């Protein structure tokens, strides 16, 4: 049985004998053990990260960029292997795994431009013979705590930029699918990254708390559920750390009466049921506006009934299993709750069984109609292949629905009316917005992040927001001795 250890100072290591099983969700069988770090492992991690950061910060941005460029090339050559690692431990289809790695690679590519991205500002003669300039310098040791649903992409939102900016980085991946993170670190070493600049430590909440409370860690990045994001934010801030914590979501897709229904339904299919709904940008609420509701629900049902649910080894699979038996039961309980509260269950995915994979954590696509805003399945994030259709009379009612929800991660509108689209993009209280685009995830050179209870902290991830998060601003004002007047000055300096 394979044992997944930590990756510290360029070496696979572990002193603890505590393990958790890593399960293949397609068949419920154990594929590995993952070591849980103890205090000795953590202390070694901190020593390595602190020492390496001092040395790495002195490496020029151009040399850092060359290592990142080589890393990008190595990742591209290993994409098939990485995708198989992800699919084996997570269960998502192979194409979905490859796609998520590609989106992560875009951040690495963006980070290769770090010599330009770290250029400061200079102002000559801000006062008589006085110049002023600003630069951005690394924070020190940065940490990332990442979820199970994207074991490559989400870490890659964080560590490439942090490292490009001159920091060292500690990654604490999900213990449910840890192998990909170790491989990412090994490949970075292969690209020439000095030992200790990128370390990976495995563990549970105990390790998370060590990260949040250690004085040598300057910042924490997190993606996960809102209750945990709030805890990460509050604990990190209390310990004077910079923090970006991305929480949960309830993403609405509005379908206007003038929309192309076929395009809208195609968008909904992938956005609601892709990756078994286990993604923070999944569309979990379709808002049918006006008299199109019956047609919309019928078309969704027709296409959802044709989706193929099967293991990732089946190249024709549209949707794989959920991550664990516990999560499968949680999603089923939400469906039970939806029925109890009066929603119309159009498609029930709870009883799906696949021959030969009876112990897998599979669920079929599920569709609710006649959902209202007071129902649990509308208010809370389900994180599974469950789509709710809510019917409203007009656009304004739909906009109010979106803006009144506690989450503000992503939203989209399907329409052929440019005026309505412009009004929506301007007035919705959501961080990421799509027009005739079902999942409006920004490219790497823009930034990812929601509003309201979907983001805690002032900075979104990657893009310029990522650069600003992983650096601190320093401004210098200088005048040389020959221009200094005699005698002290007791007033605020002016021109």
Secondary structure by P-SEA (a helix, b strand, c coil): cbbbbbbccccccccccbbbbbbccccccccbbbbbbcaaaaaaaaaaaaaaaaaaaaccaaaaaaaaaaaaaaaaaaaaaaaaaaaacccccaaaaaaaaaaaaaaaaaacccccccbbbbbccccccbbbbbbbbbccbbbbbbccccccaaaaaccaaaaaabbbbbbbccccccaaaaaaaaaaaaaccccccbbbbbbcaaaaaaaaccccccbbbbbccaaaaaaaaaaaaaacccbbbbbbbbbbbbbccccaaaaaaaaaaaaaccccccccccccbbbbcccaaaaaaaaaaaaaaaccccccccccccccccccaaaaaaaaaaaaaaaaacccccccccccccccccccccccbbbbcccccccccccccccccbbbbbbbccaaaaaaaaaacccccccccccccaaaaaaaaacccccbbbcccccccccccccccccccccccccccccaaaaaaabbbbbbbbbcccccccccccccccc
